[in-house]
Amino acid sequence: MGRIMAFLAVLLLLAAGAVWFLLENPQRFKSTITGQLSQQTGYQVAINGELSWRYWPPIAIRVGNVTLASATGESIADIDQIEIDVDLMPLLTGQSLIEVNEIILSGARVNLTVDQSGQANWTVTESSNSDAGTETDSAGPGIQVTAINALKIENVQVDYHDQQSGSQWQADIRSLTTGELIERAPFSAAFQIGFRDLAANTAFNLRGTGRLQYIAAQSQLTFNGLETSGTVSLADSPVAIKLQAGGEYGLESGNLRLESFTLDYGGLAVSGDARIATLPTTFVDARFTLPETSARVLEPLLDTELPIQTITVAGELSGTPEELTLQNLAGTFDETSFKGGVTILPEALKITRSEFRLDKVNLDLYTSPAETATSSKGTSTGAATDLTTELIPIDTLREYAINSIIRIDQLSMGTDTFNDMKINVASDRDRLGVTANANTWSGKLVVTLDTQLKTPLSNLRVTLDGLDIGQFTTIEGVTGKLTANSNLAFSGSTLGELESSITGKTVFTVAEGTLDVRPIKRMAQTIDSIRGQRSSISDWPDSMPFRQLTGEHVIDSGLRQGQVLTAQVENLNLTAIGGINLADETLAYDVAAMFRKPVEGEFRISDQLAGIRWPMTCLGRFTDTPADLCFGEEGAISKIVADVVRQDLERRGKSKLEELIDEKIPKEYENLTRDLLKGLFK
């Protein structure tokens, strides 16, 4: 037995010596390794450093300073060090089937470029594969790796530059570790990577884990249970991101399919499925759902404040980076349901088409109580109006091109309701066109705005058809159905610029209405008491019915002065000259009323009052009643009455003088006499 043990000891010693000799001469494997790598990758692989062994733990071959080049010799990658842990005996005995226990790649710089013709430097041709194969055959026997039990990659930087498109980015693989890698067998993976798009100034830093599977025949990587978290930075503003997904990725085609995904982007959680193809061009096709989400989450992403409180939406996204389409959109914001779609050209900042339908919108949810009171039926709280309010967002419209249609079944504001509303907005950065129409106040409203954005200069046309005056204004005094056509122009984009520059004309008709004649009756009664006789005006009802009131309103230069309003109802003519102050919400008009001798109608007057001008000054706030506006000043009625009586006496005095001149003065002296008496009754 002792001799047998001694014999075995000698054999082991000799075997250990042989292994030690082989381990001390790893250079014998350099040609085999480079040949196999060139054959498998199709690149020119060179090991510029020495091969050495890592003896413990466990035994592994260490390769330093490895370069990969294309068939033209252009450098693609420089690798600092690769360590390969293999089963020793199969390698030493020259077996072709090798199982790798672990591969560690530390430090690398990868340079990927696409030239002006669209040729990528990493593209492998059949000839380069054939050439690599020839070199491998001369280098030594072929080796087939049956499994890699673990892979670890650290500190790899990838630079990409597409000279054709201008795209340029950097990727930093800080760490990537995997479990056992076997053909068609799932493996686990963990990674920590960084990415920066230099052209778009975007970046992300991510870490994650997942279960993957590589299918070599299809050059396809499948994954499930992939969980990723980190930050995404747009213009140096980081946003937290989390992604859970399952699907597959084609390594050669670049196509990505997400069978399901859940994305949390800055608190905005979206789920769905997606397909992204990269050949022959990038194309995305996705379905997504955003559950009820606070609008506050959207504000930092959109870089703007939103008036809404909550939103939910589902739909489909398809298209290319040059043109994206959102279709079959359906969702809600606050109390409103909507559906529609939009097509966008992101690079051109252009909405080529969008159409949305909303069931109901309550503007009271988005305004303060004071604003609601101001906008409903023209009432006001008395607060000054901000003339810097922007009516037309000129800067935004110059940046974006828009072609949109919005339909609203019902829009409410205070006690006012607009039904079957349609708004069409078209802007090409140089010109804005808006057309809006709605059924409201028992009639129809149509508004058309045409704005030259470079000037800016706007034309505004408003058409009112059969609107019930009592429904859209609280101003007392007139009722009936209003029909009007306005053609106005103004420059600028703010309320103050509109106030100072607006010009134009409005022609209007009020049918089958009533007119509050109490102010006229009060004056008539005072005149009657002075004249000692009762006029027919004193017997009028307080609210006089009429068949038709017609008139026109001319704005010559701004709202504050120079406005001329003329109106005629039955035998009553009204003329008002003055203006309004939007900031103070006040008006000031000099008004004159004159009755013609009626042939028929309700506005009957005595012959003595026909043809007399009844002057008034109407001054006050928008919310004042006509009586307060025109007779609120102390002694106003007395002044008006005195003026009316003077006109009556003047008229009767002139008539008497004319009779005397005709009767008593010779014909040759009549004109001289009239000149001498001229101005007597002024």
C-alpha positions in Angstrom: 0.0 0.0 0.0 2.8 2.4 0.9 4.4 2.0 -2.6 1.0 2.7 -4.3 0.6 5.9 -2.3 4.1 7.0 -3.1 3.4 6.3 -6.8 0.3 8.4 -6.8 2.1 11.2 -5.0 4.8 11.3 -7.7 2.1 11.4 -10.4 0.3 14.3 -8.7 3.6 16.1 -8.4 4.4 15.6 -12.1 0.8 16.7 -13.0 1.1 19.8 -10.9 4.4 20.6 -12.5 2.9 20.3 -15.9 0.0 22.6 -15.0 2.3 25.1 -13.5 4.3 25.1 -16.7 1.2 25.7 -18.8 0.0 28.4 -16.4 3.3 30.2 -16.6 3.0 30.4 -20.4 -0.4 31.8 -21.1 0.9 33.5 -24.3 0.2 30.2 -26.1 -3.5 31.0 -25.9 -3.2 34.6 -27.4 -3.6 33.6 -31.0 -6.5 31.2 -30.1 -8.3 34.0 -28.2 -7.8 36.7 -30.9 -8.8 34.3 -33.6 -11.9 33.2 -31.9 -13.0 36.7 -31.1 -12.4 37.9 -34.6 -14.3 35.0 -36.0 -17.3 35.4 -33.7 -17.5 39.2 -33.9 -16.3 40.0 -37.4 -14.0 42.7 -36.2 -10.3 42.9 -36.2 -9.4 42.0 -32.6 -5.9 42.7 -31.2 -4.5 41.9 -27.7 -1.9 44.6 -27.3 -1.1 43.7 -23.7 0.1 40.6 -22.0 -2.0 37.6 -21.1 -1.6 36.5 -17.5 -3.3 34.2 -15.0 -5.2 35.1 -11.9 -4.4 32.2 -9.7 -6.9 32.8 -6.9 -9.8 33.0 -6.5 -10.5 31.1 -8.8 -8.0 30.6 -11.6 -8.8 32.9 -14.6 -7.0 34.2 -17.6 -6.5 38.0 -17.7 -6.3 39.9 -21.0 -5.1 43.5 -21.1 -5.3 46.3 -23.7 -7.7 44.8 -26.2 -8.8 46.7 -29.3 -11.6 46.1 -31.8 -11.4 47.7 -35.3 -13.6 47.6 -38.3 -12.5 45.9 -41.6 -11.1 49.3 -42.7 -9.0 49.6 -39.5 -11.1 52.2 -37.8 -11.0 51.8 -34.0 -14.4 50.8 -32.5 -13.5 49.9 -28.9 -10.5 50.0 -26.5 -10.8 47.6 -23.6 -8.6 48.0 -20.6 -8.9 44.5 -19.2 -10.9 41.3 -19.6 -10.8 38.4 -17.1 -12.1 35.0 -18.1 -12.6 32.3 -15.5 -12.8 28.9 -17.3 -12.6 25.3 -16.3 -8.9 24.7 -16.5 -8.6 21.1 -17.8 -10.7 21.5 -21.0 -8.7 24.6 -21.9 -5.3 22.9 -21.2 -6.2 19.7 -23.0 -7.4 21.7 -26.1 -11.1 20.7 -25.9 -13.4 22.6 -28.2 -16.4 22.8 -25.8 -15.6 25.3 -23.0 -17.8 26.5 -20.1 -16.9 29.9 -18.9 -17.5 30.4 -15.2 -17.2 34.2 -15.3 -16.2 37.0 -17.6 -15.2 40.4 -16.1 -14.7 43.4 -18.4 -13.3 46.5 -16.7 -12.9 49.8 -18.4 -13.7 50.4 -22.0 -14.3 53.2 -24.5 -16.6 52.4 -27.5 -16.7 54.8 -30.4 -19.8 54.4 -32.7 -20.1 56.7 -35.7 -22.4 57.0 -38.8 -20.8 58.9 -41.7 -22.5 61.4 -44.1 -23.5 58.5 -46.4 -25.2 56.7 -43.6 -22.6 54.0 -43.2 -22.0 52.8 -39.6 -18.5 52.0 -38.5 -19.7 48.9 -36.6 -21.3 47.3 -39.6 -19.8 43.8 -40.3 -19.7 42.6 -43.9 -19.6 39.0 -45.1 -16.1 39.4 -46.4 -14.8 40.6 -43.0 -16.4 37.6 -41.4 -14.7 35.3 -44.0 -11.3 36.9 -43.5 -11.6 36.6 -39.7 -12.5 33.0 -40.1 -9.4 32.3 -42.2 -7.2 33.9 -39.6 -8.8 31.9 -36.9 -8.2 28.6 -38.6 -4.5 29.3 -38.8 -4.4 30.4 -35.2 -5.6 27.2 -33.7 -8.5 24.9 -33.0 -12.0 26.4 -32.8 -13.5 26.8 -29.3 -17.2 26.9 -28.7 -18.5 28.4 -25.4 -21.4 26.4 -24.1 -22.2 28.6 -21.2 -21.2 31.7 -19.3 -22.1 31.3 -15.7 -21.6 35.0 -14.9 -20.9 38.3 -16.7 -19.7 41.5 -15.1 -19.1 44.7 -17.0 -17.7 47.9 -15.3 -17.0 51.4 -16.4 -17.7 51.3 -20.1 -18.2 54.5 -22.0 -20.0 54.5 -25.3 -19.8 57.6 -27.6 -22.2 57.8 -30.6 -22.2 60.4 -33.3 -24.4 60.4 -36.4 -22.9 62.9 -38.9 -25.9 62.5 -41.2 -28.6 63.5 -38.6 -26.5 65.4 -36.1 -27.5 63.0 -33.3 -24.9 62.7 -30.6 -25.0 60.9 -27.3 -22.9 59.3 -24.6 -23.7 56.2 -22.5 -21.9 55.2 -19.3 -22.3 51.6 -18.2 -21.2 51.8 -14.6 -22.0 48.2 -13.9 -23.8 45.3 -15.5 -23.9 41.8 -14.0 -25.8 38.7 -15.1 -26.5 35.2 -14.0 -25.8 32.1 -16.0 -25.9 32.8 -19.8 -27.1 29.8 -21.8 -28.7 29.7 -25.2 -32.5 30.0 -24.9 -32.3 29.9 -21.1 -33.5 32.9 -19.0 -30.9 34.7 -16.9 -31.0 37.4 -14.3 -29.4 40.8 -14.7 -28.7 44.0 -12.7 -27.4 47.2 -14.1 -26.5 50.8 -13.4 -26.2 53.1 -16.4 -26.1 56.7 -17.4 -27.1 58.3 -20.7 -26.8 61.8 -22.1 -28.2 63.2 -25.4 -25.8 66.0 -26.2 -27.9 67.4 -29.1 -31.2 67.5 -27.1 -29.6 68.3 -23.7 -31.3 65.4 -22.0 -29.9 62.7 -19.7 -30.9 59.9 -17.5 -29.3 57.8 -14.7 -31.0 54.4 -14.2 -30.5 51.3 -12.1 -32.6 48.1 -12.4 -33.0 44.4 -12.3 -34.8 41.9 -14.5 -35.1 38.4 -16.0 -33.9 38.2 -19.6 -33.4 35.5 -22.3 -31.1 35.7 -25.3 -32.1 33.8 -28.5 -29.0 33.8 -30.8 -30.8 32.5 -33.9 -33.2 35.4 -33.9 -30.7 37.9 -32.3 -33.4 38.6 -29.9 -33.5 39.5 -26.2 -36.7 38.9 -24.2 -37.3 40.3 -20.8 -39.9 40.2 -18.0 -40.1 41.6 -14.6 -37.8 44.4 -15.6 -37.8 47.0 -12.9 -35.9 50.3 -13.4 -35.6 53.4 -11.4 -33.6 56.6 -11.5 -33.8 60.2 -12.9 -34.4 61.7 -16.2 -33.1 65.3 -16.9 -34.6 67.6 -19.5 -32.6 70.8 -19.8 -30.8 70.0 -16.5 -34.1 69.5 -14.6 -34.1 66.0 -13.0 -37.3 64.0 -12.7 -37.7 60.8 -10.8 -38.7 57.8 -13.0 -39.7 54.2 -12.4 -40.5 51.6 -15.1 -41.8 48.0 -14.9 -42.0 46.2 -18.3 -42.0 42.9 -20.1 -41.3 42.3 -23.8 -38.6 41.7 -26.3 -35.8 43.6 -28.1 -34.2 42.7 -31.5 -30.4 43.3 -31.2 -30.0 43.6 -35.0 -33.3 45.2 -36.0 -33.4 47.5 -33.0 -37.1 46.8 -32.7 -38.6 47.0 -29.2 -41.9 45.5 -28.1 -43.4 46.1 -24.7 -46.1 43.6 -24.0 -46.9 45.6 -20.9 -45.4 48.6 -19.1 -46.0 50.8 -16.1 -44.2 54.1 -16.2 -44.0 56.5 -13.3 -42.6 59.8 -14.5 -42.3 62.4 -11.9 -45.5 61.0 -10.2 -47.3 60.7 -13.5 -48.2 57.0 -13.8 -48.9 55.6 -17.3 -49.5 52.0 -18.2 -50.1 50.2 -21.5 -48.2 48.4 -24.3 -46.0 49.6 -27.1 -44.0 48.7 -30.2 -41.0 50.7 -31.4 -39.4 49.9 -34.7 -36.2 51.5 -35.8 -35.8 50.0 -39.4 -36.1 51.3 -42.0 -37.2 54.3 -39.9 -38.2 54.8 -36.3 -41.9 54.2 -35.7 -43.9 53.9 -32.5 -47.3 52.3 -31.9 -48.6 52.3 -28.4 -51.8 52.2 -26.3 -51.7 53.9 -22.9 -53.9 54.7 -19.9 -53.4 57.5 -17.4 -55.6 57.0 -14.3 -57.1 59.9 -12.4 -54.2 62.2 -11.6 -53.8 65.5 -9.9 -53.0 68.3 -12.4 -50.3 69.5 -10.0 -48.3 66.5 -11.1 -48.4 67.7 -14.7 -47.4 71.3 -14.1 -43.7 70.8 -13.6 -43.6 68.5 -16.7 -45.4 71.1 -18.9 -43.7 74.1 -17.2 -47.0 75.9 -16.8 -49.8 76.3 -14.3 -53.0 74.4 -15.1 -56.5 75.6 -14.1 -57.9 72.1 -13.8 -57.7 69.9 -10.7 -57.7 66.3 -12.0 -57.3 64.5 -15.3 -57.7 60.9 -16.7 -57.1 59.9 -20.3 -56.6 56.8 -22.4 -55.7 56.6 -26.1 -53.3 55.5 -28.8 -49.9 57.0 -29.9 -48.4 56.2 -33.3 -46.0 57.7 -35.8 -42.4 58.8 -36.2 -40.3 61.4 -34.4 -41.1 63.7 -37.3 -44.9 63.2 -37.0 -46.8 61.8 -34.1 -50.5 61.1 -33.9 -52.6 60.7 -30.7 -55.9 59.2 -31.6 -59.0 57.6 -29.9 -58.3 59.8 -26.9 -61.0 59.7 -24.2 -60.9 60.9 -20.7 -62.1 63.5 -18.2 -60.8 66.6 -16.5 -62.7 67.7 -13.4 -66.4 67.5 -14.4 -65.8 67.4 -18.1 -65.6 64.4 -20.4 -63.7 64.7 -23.7 -62.6 62.7 -26.7 -60.6 63.4 -29.8 -57.2 63.3 -31.4 -54.2 65.3 -32.5 -51.4 65.1 -35.0 -48.1 66.9 -34.2 -44.9 67.6 -36.0 -42.6 67.9 -32.9 -39.5 69.3 -34.6 -41.6 72.0 -36.4 -43.6 72.7 -33.3 -46.7 72.3 -35.4 -50.1 70.8 -34.8 -51.2 69.8 -38.2 -54.7 68.6 -37.1 -56.6 68.3 -33.8 -60.2 67.8 -33.0 -61.7 67.4 -29.5 -65.3 67.2 -28.3 -66.2 68.1 -24.7 -69.6 67.3 -23.2 -69.8 70.2 -20.7 -67.5 72.8 -19.3 -68.2 74.9 -16.2 -66.0 78.0 -16.2 -67.1 78.9 -12.7 -64.7 76.1 -11.5 -61.7 78.0 -12.9 -62.6 81.6 -11.9 -62.8 83.4 -8.6 -66.2 84.5 -7.3 -65.4 88.1 -8.2 -64.4 87.1 -11.8 -67.6 85.0 -12.1 -69.7 88.0 -11.0 -68.0 90.3 -13.4 -68.4 88.0 -16.4 -72.0 86.9 -15.8 -74.5 89.2 -17.5 -72.1 92.1 -17.6 -72.2 92.8 -13.8 -69.2 94.1 -11.9 -67.8 94.1 -8.5 -66.4 97.6 -8.8 -62.8 96.5 -8.9 -60.6 98.1 -11.6 -60.1 96.1 -14.8 -56.5 95.1 -15.6 -55.7 96.6 -19.0 -52.5 94.5 -19.2 -54.5 91.4 -19.6 -53.3 89.6 -22.8 -56.2 88.9 -25.2 -54.0 87.3 -27.9 -50.9 85.3 -26.9 -48.7 86.7 -29.6 -45.4 85.2 -28.5 -46.8 81.7 -28.2 -48.6 81.9 -31.5 -45.4 83.0 -33.3 -43.7 79.9 -32.0 -46.3 77.2 -32.7 -48.4 76.4 -35.8 -51.9 75.2 -34.9 -54.9 73.8 -36.7 -57.5 72.8 -34.2 -61.3 72.3 -33.8 -62.9 72.2 -30.4 -66.6 71.3 -29.9 -68.3 71.9 -26.6 -71.8 70.6 -26.1 -72.4 72.9 -23.2 -70.3 75.7 -21.7 -71.7 77.5 -18.6 -70.5 80.6 -16.8 -72.6 82.0 -14.0 -76.2 82.0 -15.2 -75.1 82.0 -18.9 -75.1 78.9 -21.0 -73.6 78.3 -24.5 -74.8 75.2 -26.4 -73.4 73.4 -29.4 -70.3 75.6 -29.4 -67.6 75.1 -32.1 -64.2 76.9 -32.0 -61.8 76.6 -35.0 -58.3 77.9 -34.5 -55.8 78.1 -37.4 -52.3 79.7 -37.0 -49.3 79.6 -39.2 -47.1 81.8 -37.0 -47.8 84.8 -39.3 -51.5 84.9 -39.1 -54.1 83.7 -36.6 -57.7 82.9 -37.6 -60.4 82.0 -35.0 -64.0 81.3 -35.7 -66.4 80.5 -32.9 -70.1 80.1 -32.8 -72.7 79.0 -30.3 -76.4 78.9 -29.5 -77.0 81.1 -26.5 -79.5 83.6 -25.0 -82.2 82.1 -27.2 -80.3 83.1 -30.3 -77.0 82.5 -32.2 -73.6 84.1 -31.7 -70.8 84.0 -34.3 -67.3 85.6 -33.7 -64.5 85.7 -36.3 -61.0 87.0 -35.5 -58.3 87.5 -38.1 -54.9 88.7 -36.7 -51.7 89.5 -38.4 -49.2 88.3 -35.8 -46.2 90.3 -37.0 -47.9 93.7 -36.7 -50.1 92.7 -34.7 -53.3 93.9 -36.3 -56.7 92.3 -35.8 -60.1 92.4 -37.6 -63.0 91.3 -35.4 -66.4 90.4 -36.8 -69.4 89.6 -34.5 -72.8 88.5 -35.6 -75.7 88.3 -33.2 -78.9 86.7 -34.4 -82.1 87.0 -32.3 -80.4 87.2 -28.9 -82.7 87.9 -25.9 -81.4 91.1 -24.4 -82.8 90.4 -21.0 -80.8 87.1 -20.8 -77.3 88.4 -21.4 -77.4 91.8 -19.7 -78.6 93.2 -16.4 -78.9 96.7 -17.8 -82.5 97.7 -17.3 -84.5 99.7 -19.9 -84.6 97.6 -23.1 -85.9 94.2 -23.9 -86.4 92.4 -27.2 -84.6 90.2 -29.7 -81.2 91.7 -30.7 -79.7 91.2 -34.2 -76.4 92.9 -34.9 -73.4 92.9 -37.2 -70.0 94.4 -36.0 -66.9 94.9 -38.1 -64.1 96.2 -35.9 -60.3 96.5 -36.0 -57.6 97.0 -33.4 -53.9 96.8 -33.0 -51.8 95.1 -30.2 -52.6 92.1 -28.0 -53.7 93.5 -24.6 -57.0 94.9 -23.4 -55.4 98.3 -23.0 -54.2 98.3 -26.6 -57.6 97.3 -27.8 -59.2 100.1 -25.7 -57.0 102.8 -27.3 -56.9 101.6 -30.9 -60.2 99.9 -31.7 -62.3 101.3 -34.6 -65.3 100.1 -36.5 -69.0 100.1 -36.8 -72.0 98.0 -35.5 -75.4 98.0 -37.1 -78.2 96.6 -34.9 -81.9 95.9 -34.7 -84.1 95.1 -31.7 -87.4 93.5 -32.5 -90.6 93.1 -30.5 -89.3 94.7 -27.3 -90.0 97.3 -24.7 -88.3 100.5 -23.7 -88.2 101.9 -20.2 -89.6 105.5 -20.6 -89.8 106.5 -17.0 -87.0 109.0 -17.3 -88.8 110.7 -20.2 -92.1 110.6 -18.3 -90.4 112.3 -15.3 -89.2 115.1 -17.5 -92.5 115.4 -19.4 -94.4 115.7 -16.1 -92.1 118.5 -14.9 -92.5 120.3 -18.2 -96.3 119.8 -18.0 -96.3 121.5 -14.6 -94.4 124.5 -16.0 -96.4 124.8 -19.2 -99.7 124.3 -17.3 -101.0 121.6 -19.7 -100.8 117.8 -19.6 -98.9 116.1 -22.5 -99.6 112.6 -23.8 -96.2 111.4 -22.6 -97.4 111.7 -19.0 -99.9 109.0 -19.8 -97.4 106.5 -21.3 -96.9 103.2 -19.5 -93.5 102.9 -17.7 -92.4 100.2 -20.2 -93.4 101.2 -23.7 -93.7 98.3 -26.3 -92.3 98.7 -29.8 -92.1 96.8 -33.0 -88.6 97.6 -34.0 -85.6 99.6 -32.7 -82.7 100.2 -35.2 -79.4 101.9 -34.9 -75.7 101.9 -35.4 -72.6 102.4 -33.2 -69.5 103.9 -34.6 -66.1 103.8 -32.9 -63.7 106.3 -34.5 -60.6 106.0 -32.5 -60.6 104.0 -29.3 -63.2 103.4 -26.6 -62.6 106.4 -24.3 -64.0 109.1 -26.6 -65.5 109.8 -30.0 -68.1 107.0 -30.0 -71.3 107.8 -31.8 -74.5 105.9 -31.1 -77.7 106.6 -33.0 -81.0 104.7 -32.6 -84.5 105.1 -33.8 -87.6 103.5 -32.2 -91.0 104.4 -33.6 -90.9 108.3 -33.8 -88.1 108.6 -31.1 -84.6 109.4 -32.3 -81.6 109.0 -29.9 -78.1 110.2 -30.4 -75.2 109.6 -27.9 -71.6 110.8 -28.2 -68.9 109.8 -25.7 -66.9 106.9 -24.5 -66.1 104.3 -21.8 -63.1 103.7 -19.5 -62.5 100.0 -19.1 -60.0 100.4 -16.3 -62.5 102.3 -14.1 -65.5 100.6 -15.7 -67.2 103.9 -16.2 -69.0 105.6 -19.1 -69.7 109.2 -20.1 -72.1 110.1 -23.0 -73.9 113.3 -24.1 -77.3 112.1 -25.2 -80.0 113.8 -27.1 -83.5 112.6 -27.7 -86.0 114.0 -30.2 -89.5 113.1 -31.0 -91.0 113.4 -34.5 -94.6 114.0 -34.9 -96.0 110.4 -35.1 -98.2 109.1 -37.8 -98.9 105.8 -36.0 -97.4 103.8 -33.2 -97.3 103.9 -29.4 -95.0 106.8 -28.9 -97.7 109.5 -29.3 -96.8 113.1 -28.3 -98.3 116.5 -28.5 -97.4 118.8 -31.4 -95.8 121.2 -29.0 -93.1 118.6 -28.0 -92.4 117.3 -31.5 -89.0 118.4 -32.9 -87.6 119.5 -29.5 -84.2 118.2 -28.6 -84.1 116.7 -25.1 -80.4 116.8 -24.0 -79.0 114.6 -21.2 -75.5 113.7 -19.8 -75.2 110.1 -18.9 -72.3 109.5 -16.6 -71.4 106.7 -14.1 -70.5 103.1 -13.7 -71.4 100.2 -16.0 -73.6 98.7 -13.4 -75.7 101.9 -12.8 -79.3 102.0 -14.2 -80.2 104.4 -17.0 -82.0 106.6 -14.6 -79.0 106.8 -12.3 -76.6 107.3 -15.2 -78.6 110.1 -16.8 -80.4 111.8 -13.9 -78.2 110.9 -10.9 -76.6 114.4 -10.8 -78.5 116.8 -8.5 -80.5 119.3 -10.5 -80.1 117.3 -13.8 -83.8 117.1 -14.5 -84.2 120.8 -13.8 -81.5 121.7 -16.3 -83.0 119.4 -18.9 -86.5 120.8 -18.4 -85.2 124.4 -18.6 -83.5 123.6 -21.9 -86.6 121.9 -23.3 -88.8 124.9 -22.2 -86.4 127.4 -23.7 -86.5 125.5 -27.0 -90.3 125.5 -27.0 -90.4 129.2 -26.3 -87.7 129.9 -28.9 -89.6 127.9 -31.5 -93.0 129.6 -30.8 -91.3 133.0 -30.7 -89.6 132.5 -34.1 -92.9 131.4 -35.5 -94.7 134.6 -34.3 -91.9 136.8 -35.7 -92.1 135.1 -39.1 -95.9 135.9 -39.2 -95.3 139.6 -38.3 -92.5 139.9 -40.9 -94.6 138.4 -43.6 -97.6 140.7 -42.7 -96.0 144.0 -41.8 -92.5 144.3 -43.5 -92.2 145.2 -47.1 -90.7 142.5 -49.3 -87.5 144.4 -49.9 -86.8 144.7 -46.1 -87.7 141.1 -45.0 -84.2 139.7 -45.2 -82.6 142.7 -43.5 -85.2 142.4 -40.7 -84.4 138.6 -40.2 -80.7 139.3 -40.0 -81.3 142.0 -37.3 -83.4 139.7 -35.2 -81.2 136.6 -35.7 -80.0 135.2 -32.4 -82.8 136.7 -30.4 -83.8 133.3 -29.0 -80.5 131.6 -28.7 
